[in-house]
Amino acid sequence: MKREIGLWVDHRQAVIVTVTDEGEETKRVMSDMEKNVRFSSRTANIGSPEDVRDRKFENHLNKYYDDVIESLRNADSILIFGPGEAKGELEKRLANEGLKERIVGVETADKMTDSQITAKVRQHFLAL
């Protein structure tokens, strides 16, 4: 059975639509990252408050991307789309995990409802 997955992703959430012969399933992975990230910076001798904040943000994103990648491991084909930098960052992480050959496209897309995301994924894979 072929598993085709479409993924709308930004830094706050990923909407994963899996299309199989049996139908489709939608899953959401949240990063729990606020829109404007603020970390306290009461640290001594480990860098500027900005450096500390950037490291915490990067560590948080790495955990989030690990959770998303875990949902994509059994995919035969992966379509990645969304606004901003997250799609490119995730594409690089997938390449590092040995999953680059499964990526069939990376596209820029604005905010979308779950119904719009599902329709885009279905349309993309039915066109192949």
C-alpha positions as CSV (number, residue, x, y, z in Angstrom):
1,M,0.0,0.0,0.0
2,K,1.4,3.4,-1.0
3,R,1.5,6.1,1.7
4,E,1.6,9.7,0.3
5,I,1.9,12.5,2.8
6,G,1.3,16.2,2.4
7,L,2.7,18.5,5.1
8,W,1.8,22.1,5.7
9,V,4.4,23.4,8.2
10,D,5.4,26.6,10.0
11,H,7.3,27.2,13.3
12,R,4.1,26.7,15.4
13,Q,2.4,23.7,13.9
14,A,2.5,21.0,11.2
15,V,-0.6,19.6,9.6
16,I,0.1,16.1,8.2
17,V,-2.3,14.6,5.7
18,T,-1.7,10.9,4.9
19,V,-3.3,9.6,1.7
20,T,-3.5,5.8,1.3
21,D,-5.7,3.4,-0.7
22,E,-8.0,3.2,2.3
23,G,-8.6,7.0,2.5
24,E,-7.0,9.9,4.2
25,E,-6.0,10.9,7.8
26,T,-5.1,14.3,9.2
27,K,-2.8,14.7,12.1
28,R,-1.5,17.9,13.8
29,V,1.8,18.3,15.5
30,M,2.1,21.5,17.7
31,S,5.5,23.1,18.5
32,D,4.1,24.8,21.6
33,M,6.1,27.8,20.5
34,E,4.6,31.2,21.0
35,K,4.4,33.7,18.1
36,N,6.9,36.0,19.8
37,V,9.2,33.9,21.8
38,R,10.4,35.2,25.1
39,F,12.7,33.2,27.3
40,S,14.1,34.5,30.6
41,S,17.8,35.3,30.5
42,R,19.1,35.1,34.0
43,T,22.2,33.2,33.1
44,A,25.8,34.1,33.8
45,N,28.9,33.5,31.6
46,I,27.1,31.6,28.8
47,G,26.6,34.4,26.3
48,S,24.4,37.3,25.7
49,P,20.6,37.1,26.4
50,E,20.1,37.0,22.6
51,D,22.4,34.0,22.2
52,V,20.7,32.2,25.1
53,R,17.3,32.9,23.5
54,D,18.5,31.7,20.1
55,R,19.8,28.4,21.5
56,K,16.6,27.7,23.4
57,F,14.6,28.5,20.3
58,E,16.8,26.2,18.1
59,N,16.6,23.4,20.7
60,H,12.8,23.8,20.8
61,L,12.5,23.7,17.0
62,N,14.8,20.6,16.9
63,K,12.4,18.7,19.2
64,Y,9.4,19.8,17.2
65,Y,11.1,18.8,13.9
66,D,12.0,15.4,15.4
67,D,8.3,14.9,16.2
68,V,7.2,15.8,12.7
69,I,9.9,13.6,11.1
70,E,8.7,10.7,13.1
71,S,5.3,11.0,11.5
72,L,6.9,11.0,8.0
73,R,9.2,8.0,8.3
74,N,6.9,5.5,6.7
75,A,5.9,7.8,3.8
76,D,6.6,6.8,0.2
77,S,6.1,10.4,-1.1
78,I,6.2,13.7,0.8
79,L,4.9,17.1,-0.3
80,I,6.0,19.9,1.9
81,F,4.4,23.3,1.8
82,G,3.8,26.4,4.0
83,P,4.8,29.9,4.6
84,G,8.2,31.1,5.9
85,E,11.4,29.2,6.6
86,A,10.1,26.1,8.3
87,K,9.6,24.1,5.1
88,G,13.2,24.6,4.0
89,E,14.5,23.8,7.5
90,L,12.5,20.6,7.6
91,E,13.6,19.7,4.1
92,K,17.2,19.9,5.2
93,R,16.5,17.8,8.3
94,L,14.8,15.2,6.1
95,A,17.8,15.1,3.9
96,N,20.0,14.5,7.0
97,E,17.7,11.7,8.0
98,G,18.1,10.0,4.6
99,L,14.5,10.8,3.5
100,K,15.4,13.4,0.8
101,E,14.5,11.0,-2.1
102,R,11.0,10.8,-0.8
103,I,10.3,14.5,-1.1
104,V,8.3,15.2,-4.3
105,G,7.9,18.9,-3.8
106,V,8.5,21.9,-1.6
107,E,6.1,24.8,-2.2
108,T,5.3,28.2,-0.7
109,A,1.7,28.5,0.6
110,D,-0.1,30.9,2.9
111,K,-2.1,30.1,5.9
112,M,-4.7,27.4,5.0
113,T,-7.6,25.7,6.7
114,D,-7.4,22.0,7.3
115,S,-9.9,21.5,4.5
116,Q,-7.7,23.5,2.1
117,I,-4.6,21.6,3.1
118,T,-6.4,18.2,2.6
119,A,-7.7,19.3,-0.8
120,K,-4.2,20.5,-1.9
121,V,-2.6,17.2,-0.9
122,R,-5.4,15.2,-2.6
123,Q,-5.1,17.2,-5.8
124,H,-1.3,17.0,-5.9
125,F,-1.2,13.2,-5.5
126,L,-4.1,12.5,-7.8
127,A,-2.4,14.5,-10.5
128,L,0.7,12.2,-10.4
